[in-house]
Amino acid sequence: MHRADCATLTCAPEFSEWLSLLIFASYPIAIGAAFALFHVTGLSRRLSGRLEATGWRGFVQDGLYGAALAAFVWLACLPVGYWRRFVLDNPGIKVTFNGPMPEGNREPSLAERHWYWITEQLADVPMFVIGAAIAAPILLAIMRRVPRHYWLLPALGLAAAVAVDSYSHVFDTVRPLPEGPLAQDIADIAEAAGLAADRVYLGEAQPMLGLDIAQARWLGGRQVAIIGEPFFNTLRISPEAYSPRYRPVTAAEVRAVAAHEIAHVKHDHAVLLPLLLTLAAILFAWLAALLLRRGGIDVAKRANLPLVALAFGAMACALLPVRANLWRVAENQADATGLDIGRDPEGFALLAVRLARGGQLDWQPVTHALLATHPDPLDRIERAAAWSRDNAAADWRAEGLAGPVRMRVRQGDFTYYDWPDEP
């Protein structure tokens, strides 16, 4: 089903699965190795001893120690950054150049790329080092003050990150859906889910051309479904970001988006997911503290700060696959319910192809198990096909494109054409 669209996608993975995972984990590995080396080589102990010998105030010693540790971590990450930018056999990475283009818009030379990359890295040092110099005295003061309960601080930090991710709104404004057959179809889908039609909104984010997000979020004290305005302004979705390129969004695809988000609201995912992720963050922070305590690590000692950072960093990384799998369970449930209430398998499958984002239709298995927050597009297409074998599609009102194309703009090297008057 829709495999012909594979011609518009990159169906072969760019890297082997293990190299892809290594690229993803390269910076966490480098940072963890830096913390471990700083401790096991005795650098941490010697530096702490020399700072104590100065007789300076404790917070000054802690700040200088934090700055030195941050500089060491920054140095350890430089080879990883160079490898990712210049060594990987990937044309997309080799040509990356974020600096100002040379005169005449000529292609920058390799030396110019290296020079800009070096200046880019050096520009990060002051913020990185100063931030660590401020944070280290605060963290050490807390660990000395409450050595058995300090882990609540990173737990609250992780929980706050979950809350920001779950409850922040990317849309500047929300308003009712534009009147018409498509809005009536979406109202019927909401009714099939047992929800009022006024719990589905259109979201606008003017500064971000082509924002293509739909969300189930809190708004006005209740969970609502918000559909990004570009789904109704069909070519505001970037043709480079979505495949097949330059194909406007259809009413069937918008119904699929709406049904999926309404299903999230029906299942209370905007409440359950943040709650479960917050509990997981607290549990992992407690486990990190338990690991340090069982290892006999005195967290009040400045010289043990790299081990504390390593333990909590490892737990934060371990939380990523937990988050991904919890999220994927919710997405699978929303897909299944969305098909039942939307009753439009063709639109569901077309949307899955579009959401491949110019990449492959299916994930590599280990990467998918560890990191994917959503089902892969091929699974979604097959689910739609299976649903259509056992169920009849609804006869909806809206057909064709999701809405008028109200924008014609040139951005960078890509032209957003009016449709269908121009190719």
SEDREN-696694 format. One line per 3 residues: number of its first residue (from 1); their letters; for each residue z, x, y of C-alpha. Coordinates in Angstrom, 1 decimal, m for minus. Layout:
NUM) A) Z X Y | ... $
//
This chain:
1) MHR) 0.0 0.0 0.0 | m1.2 1.5 3.3 | m1.7 4.9 1.6 $
4) ADC) m5.0 5.1 3.5 | m2.9 5.7 6.6 | m1.8 8.9 5.0 $
7) ATL) m4.9 10.5 6.4 | m3.3 10.2 9.8 | m0.1 11.8 8.7 $
10) TCA) 1.0 15.3 7.6 | 1.6 14.4 4.0 | 2.4 17.9 2.8 $
13) PEF) 5.7 19.3 4.0 | 5.4 22.1 6.5 | 7.9 24.3 4.6 $
16) SEW) 9.4 24.4 1.1 | 12.5 22.2 0.8 | 14.9 25.1 0.5 $
19) LSL) 13.4 26.9 3.6 | 13.6 23.6 5.5 | 17.3 23.4 4.6 $
22) LIF) 17.9 27.0 5.6 | 16.2 26.4 9.0 | 18.5 23.4 9.5 $
25) ASY) 21.6 25.3 8.5 | 20.7 28.7 10.0 | 22.9 28.4 13.2 $
28) PIA) 25.9 27.0 11.4 | 25.7 29.8 8.8 | 25.4 32.4 11.6 $
31) IGA) 28.3 31.0 13.5 | 30.5 30.8 10.4 | 29.5 34.3 9.3 $
34) AFA) 30.5 35.6 12.8 | 33.9 33.9 12.6 | 34.5 35.4 9.2 $
37) LFH) 33.3 38.9 10.2 | 35.4 38.9 13.3 | 38.5 38.3 11.1 $
40) VTG) 37.8 40.3 7.9 | 36.7 43.5 9.8 | 40.0 43.5 11.6 $
43) LSR) 38.3 43.1 15.0 | 40.4 40.0 15.7 | 43.7 41.7 14.9 $
46) RLS) 42.9 44.8 16.9 | 41.7 42.9 19.9 | 44.7 40.7 19.9 $
49) GRL) 47.0 43.7 19.6 | 45.3 45.5 22.5 | 45.6 42.4 24.7 $
52) EAT) 49.3 42.1 23.9 | 49.8 45.7 24.9 | 48.5 44.9 28.4 $
55) GWR) 51.6 42.8 29.2 | 49.4 40.2 31.0 | 50.3 36.6 30.9 $
58) GFV) 49.7 34.8 27.6 | 47.1 32.5 28.8 | 45.1 35.4 30.3 $
61) QDG) 45.2 37.2 27.0 | 44.1 34.0 25.2 | 41.3 33.5 27.6 $
64) LYG) 40.0 37.1 27.3 | 40.2 36.8 23.5 | 38.2 33.5 23.5 $
67) AAL) 35.6 35.1 25.8 | 35.2 38.1 23.4 | 35.0 35.9 20.4 $
70) AAF) 32.3 33.8 22.0 | 30.3 36.9 22.9 | 30.5 38.1 19.3 $
73) VWL) 29.3 34.7 18.0 | 26.4 34.7 20.6 | 25.3 38.2 19.4 $
76) ACL) 25.4 37.0 15.8 | 23.1 34.0 16.6 | 20.5 36.2 18.4 $
79) PVG) 18.7 37.3 15.1 | 18.6 33.6 13.9 | 17.1 32.5 17.2 $
82) YWR) 14.5 35.3 17.0 | 13.6 34.4 13.4 | 13.2 30.8 14.2 $
85) RFV) 11.0 31.5 17.3 | 8.9 34.4 16.3 | 9.0 35.1 12.6 $
88) LDN) 8.6 31.8 10.7 | 5.1 31.3 9.5 | 4.7 28.2 11.6 $
91) PGI) 2.0 28.0 14.3 | 4.1 25.3 16.2 | 7.0 27.8 16.5 $
94) KVT) 4.8 30.8 17.3 | 3.2 29.1 20.3 | 6.4 27.7 21.7 $
97) FNG) 6.8 28.7 25.3 | 9.2 26.8 27.5 | 8.8 29.0 30.5 $
100) PMP) 6.4 28.7 33.5 | 2.8 29.2 32.5 | 1.1 32.4 33.8 $
103) EGN) m1.4 32.2 36.6 | m4.6 30.4 35.7 | m2.8 28.6 32.9 $
106) REP) m3.8 31.3 30.5 | m2.0 31.6 27.1 | 1.1 33.8 27.6 $
109) SLA) 1.0 37.1 25.8 | 3.5 38.0 23.0 | 5.3 40.3 25.4 $
112) ERH) 5.7 37.5 28.0 | 7.0 35.2 25.2 | 9.6 37.8 24.2 $
115) WYW) 10.7 38.4 27.8 | 11.1 34.8 28.5 | 13.0 34.3 25.3 $
118) ITE) 15.4 37.1 26.2 | 16.0 35.7 29.7 | 16.6 32.3 28.2 $
121) QLA) 19.2 33.7 25.8 | 21.0 35.7 28.5 | 21.1 32.6 30.7 $
124) DVP) 23.3 30.9 28.1 | 25.9 33.7 28.0 | 28.0 32.8 31.2 $
127) MFV) 28.4 29.2 30.2 | 29.2 30.0 26.6 | 31.7 32.8 27.4 $
130) IGA) 33.4 31.0 30.3 | 33.7 27.8 28.3 | 35.4 29.7 25.5 $
133) AIA) 37.7 31.5 27.9 | 38.9 28.1 29.2 | 39.1 26.4 25.8 $
136) API) 40.9 29.2 23.8 | 44.2 29.1 25.9 | 44.3 25.3 25.7 $
139) LLA) 43.7 25.2 21.9 | 46.2 28.0 21.2 | 48.9 26.3 23.4 $
142) IMR) 48.5 23.1 21.4 | 48.6 24.8 18.0 | 51.7 26.7 19.1 $
145) RVP) 53.4 23.5 20.4 | 52.6 21.2 17.5 | 51.7 23.5 14.6 $
148) RHY) 51.8 20.6 12.0 | 49.9 18.0 14.0 | 47.4 20.0 16.1 $
151) WLL) 44.7 18.8 13.7 | 44.8 15.4 15.4 | 43.0 17.0 18.4 $
154) PAL) 39.8 17.9 16.5 | 40.1 14.6 14.6 | 40.1 12.7 17.9 $
157) GLA) 37.2 14.9 19.1 | 35.2 14.0 16.1 | 36.2 10.3 16.4 $
160) AAV) 35.2 10.4 20.1 | 31.8 11.8 19.2 | 31.3 9.0 16.7 $
163) AVD) 32.3 6.4 19.3 | 29.9 7.9 21.9 | 27.1 7.9 19.4 $
166) SYS) 27.9 4.3 18.2 | 28.6 2.6 21.5 | 26.6 4.4 24.2 $
169) HVF) 23.6 2.5 25.5 | 20.3 4.3 26.1 | 18.9 1.3 28.0 $
172) DTV) 19.3 1.0 31.7 | 19.1 m2.8 31.7 | 18.8 m5.6 29.2 $
175) RPL) 17.3 m9.0 29.7 | 16.1 m11.9 27.6 | 12.9 m11.5 25.6 $
178) PEG) 9.7 m12.5 27.4 | 8.8 m16.1 26.6 | 6.0 m16.7 24.2 $
181) PLA) 5.2 m17.2 20.5 | 6.7 m13.8 19.5 | 10.1 m14.6 21.2 $
184) QDI) 10.1 m18.0 19.3 | 9.4 m16.1 16.0 | 12.4 m13.8 16.8 $
187) ADI) 14.6 m16.8 17.6 | 13.7 m18.3 14.2 | 14.6 m15.0 12.5 $
190) AEA) 18.0 m14.9 14.3 | 18.6 m18.5 13.2 | 17.8 m17.6 9.6 $
193) AGL) 20.5 m14.9 9.9 | 23.0 m17.4 11.3 | 22.9 m16.0 14.8 $
196) AAD) 22.1 m17.5 18.2 | 18.8 m16.5 19.7 | 20.6 m15.3 22.8 $
199) RVY) 22.0 m12.4 20.8 | 18.6 m10.6 20.9 | 17.6 m8.8 24.1 $
202) LGE) 14.9 m6.7 25.6 | 16.1 m3.2 26.7 | 14.5 m1.2 29.4 $
205) AQP) 14.9 2.6 30.2 | 12.5 3.3 33.0 | 13.0 7.1 33.3 $
208) MLG) 12.0 7.6 29.6 | 8.3 6.8 29.1 | 7.7 5.6 25.6 $
211) LDI) 11.3 4.9 24.6 | 10.9 3.4 21.2 | 14.4 2.6 20.2 $
214) AQA) 15.8 m0.7 18.9 | 19.6 m1.0 18.4 | 22.4 m3.1 17.2 $
217) RWL) 25.1 m2.5 19.8 | 28.1 m4.0 21.6 | 27.3 m5.9 24.7 $
220) GGR) 29.6 m8.3 26.6 | 32.2 m8.3 23.9 | 29.9 m9.1 21.0 $
223) QVA) 27.3 m7.4 18.8 | 23.7 m7.9 19.8 | 20.3 m6.7 18.8 $
226) IIG) 18.3 m4.8 21.5 | 14.6 m4.2 21.2 | 13.0 m1.5 23.4 $
229) EPF) 10.6 m2.7 26.0 | 7.7 m0.4 24.7 | 7.5 m2.6 21.6 $
232) FNT) 6.3 m5.4 24.0 | 4.3 m3.0 26.2 | 2.4 m1.7 23.3 $
235) LRI) 0.9 1.6 24.5 | 4.1 2.9 26.2 | 5.0 4.2 22.7 $
238) SPE) 3.8 7.8 22.8 | 0.7 8.2 20.6 | 1.9 11.7 19.8 $
241) AYS) 5.3 10.5 18.6 | 4.1 7.7 16.4 | 1.3 7.3 13.9 $
244) PRY) m1.4 6.2 13.5 | m2.2 7.6 16.9 | m3.3 5.2 19.7 $
247) RPV) m2.8 2.1 17.5 | m1.0 m0.6 19.5 | 2.1 m2.3 18.2 $
250) TAA) 1.4 m5.6 16.5 | 3.5 m8.8 16.6 | 4.2 m8.3 12.9 $
253) EVR) 5.7 m4.9 13.5 | 8.0 m6.2 16.3 | 9.1 m9.0 14.0 $
256) AVA) 10.1 m6.4 11.5 | 12.0 m4.4 14.1 | 13.8 m7.5 15.3 $
259) AHE) 14.6 m8.7 11.8 | 16.1 m5.2 10.9 | 18.3 m5.1 14.0 $
262) IAH) 19.4 m8.7 13.6 | 20.4 m7.8 10.0 | 22.6 m5.0 11.4 $
265) VKH) 24.3 m7.6 13.6 | 24.7 m10.0 10.7 | 26.4 m7.4 8.6 $
268) DHA) 28.7 m6.1 11.4 | 27.4 m2.6 11.1 | 28.1 m1.9 14.7 $
271) VLL) 31.8 m2.3 13.8 | 32.0 m1.1 10.2 | 30.0 2.2 10.6 $
274) PLL) 32.0 3.6 13.5 | 35.2 2.6 11.8 | 34.2 4.3 8.5 $
277) LTL) 32.9 7.4 10.3 | 36.1 7.7 12.4 | 38.3 7.5 9.3 $
280) AAI) 36.1 10.1 7.6 | 36.4 12.4 10.7 | 40.2 12.1 10.6 $
283) LFA) 40.3 12.8 6.9 | 38.2 15.9 7.2 | 40.2 17.2 10.1 $
286) WLA) 43.4 16.7 8.1 | 41.8 18.5 5.1 | 40.9 21.5 7.3 $
289) ALL) 44.5 21.7 8.5 | 45.8 21.4 4.9 | 43.5 24.2 3.7 $
292) LRR) 44.8 26.5 6.4 | 48.4 25.6 5.6 | 48.0 26.1 1.9 $
295) GGI) 46.3 29.5 2.7 | 49.3 30.6 4.6 | 47.4 30.9 7.9 $
298) DVA) 49.7 30.8 10.9 | 47.6 28.9 13.4 | 50.0 29.9 16.3 $
301) KRA) 48.7 33.5 16.0 | 45.8 34.3 18.3 | 44.3 36.7 15.7 $
304) NLP) 43.8 33.7 13.3 | 41.7 31.7 15.7 | 38.4 32.6 13.9 $
307) LVA) 39.8 31.2 10.6 | 40.9 28.0 12.3 | 37.4 27.6 13.9 $
310) LAF) 35.8 28.4 10.6 | 37.9 25.8 8.7 | 37.2 23.0 11.2 $
313) GAM) 33.6 24.0 11.6 | 33.1 23.8 7.8 | 34.6 20.4 7.7 $
316) ACA) 32.5 19.2 10.6 | 29.4 20.4 8.7 | 30.7 18.7 5.5 $
319) LLP) 30.9 15.5 7.5 | 27.2 15.5 8.2 | 26.1 14.4 4.7 $
322) VRA) 28.9 11.8 4.6 | 27.7 10.4 7.9 | 24.1 10.4 6.7 $
325) NLW) 24.8 8.6 3.5 | 27.1 6.0 5.1 | 24.3 5.3 7.7 $
328) RVA) 21.6 5.2 5.0 | 23.6 2.6 3.0 | 23.7 0.4 6.1 $
331) ENQ) 20.0 1.0 6.8 | 19.0 0.0 3.3 | 21.1 m3.2 3.6 $
334) ADA) 19.5 m4.0 6.9 | 16.0 m3.4 5.4 | 16.7 m5.7 2.5 $
337) TGL) 18.2 m8.5 4.7 | 15.5 m7.9 7.3 | 12.8 m8.7 4.8 $
340) DIG) 14.6 m11.8 3.6 | 15.0 m13.2 7.1 | 11.8 m11.8 8.7 $
343) RDP) 9.6 m12.7 5.7 | 6.8 m10.5 6.9 | 6.3 m7.7 4.4 $
346) EGF) 3.0 m6.6 6.0 | 4.6 m6.0 9.3 | 7.5 m4.2 7.6 $
349) ALL) 5.1 m1.8 5.8 | 3.0 m1.2 8.9 | 6.1 m0.3 10.8 $
352) AVR) 7.2 2.1 8.1 | 3.9 4.0 8.4 | 4.3 4.1 12.2 $
355) LAR) 7.8 5.4 12.0 | 6.7 8.3 9.8 | 6.3 9.8 13.3 $
358) GGQ) 3.2 11.9 12.4 | 5.0 13.5 9.5 | 5.1 12.9 5.7 $
361) LDW) 5.6 9.5 4.1 | 8.4 10.6 1.9 | 11.3 13.1 2.3 $
364) QPV) 12.0 16.0 0.1 | 14.7 14.8 m2.4 | 17.6 17.2 m1.6 $
367) THA) 17.0 17.0 2.2 | 16.9 13.2 1.9 | 20.2 13.1 m0.1 $
370) LLA) 22.0 15.3 2.4 | 20.7 14.6 5.8 | 18.6 11.4 6.0 $
373) THP) 20.2 8.5 7.9 | 17.3 6.2 7.1 | 15.2 5.4 4.0 $
376) DPL) 12.0 7.3 3.9 | 8.8 5.4 4.9 | 7.4 5.4 1.4 $
379) DRI) 10.5 3.7 0.0 | 10.3 1.1 2.8 | 6.6 0.4 2.0 $
382) ERA) 7.4 0.1 m1.7 | 10.3 m2.3 m0.9 | 8.0 m4.5 1.1 $
385) AAW) 5.4 m4.5 m1.7 | 8.1 m5.5 m4.2 | 9.4 m8.2 m1.9 $
388) SRD) 5.9 m9.7 m1.5 | 5.5 m9.9 m5.3 | 8.5 m12.3 m5.6 $
391) NAA) 8.4 m14.1 m2.3 | 6.0 m15.8 0.0 | 5.5 m14.6 3.6 $
394) ADW) 6.3 m16.9 6.4 | 3.6 m18.4 8.6 | 4.5 m17.1 12.0 $
397) RAE) 3.2 m18.1 15.4 | 2.5 m14.7 17.0 | m0.5 m12.8 15.8 $
400) GLA) m2.4 m9.7 17.0 | m0.8 m7.3 19.5 | 2.8 m7.6 20.4 $
403) GPV) 2.1 m7.9 24.1 | m0.2 m6.9 27.0 | m0.7 m3.2 27.8 $
406) RMR) 0.6 m2.9 31.3 | 0.4 0.9 31.8 | m2.3 3.4 32.1 $
409) VRQ) m1.0 6.9 32.7 | m1.9 10.5 32.1 | 1.1 12.7 31.0 $
412) GDF) 0.6 16.3 30.1 | m2.3 16.7 27.7 | m2.2 13.1 26.4 $
415) TYY) m3.9 10.1 27.9 | m2.4 6.6 27.3 | m5.5 4.4 27.3 $
418) DWP) m5.8 0.7 28.0 | m6.6 m1.2 24.8 | m9.1 m2.3 23.6 $
421) DEP) m11.4 m1.8 26.6 | m11.5 2.0 26.2 | m11.6 4.2 23.1 $
//
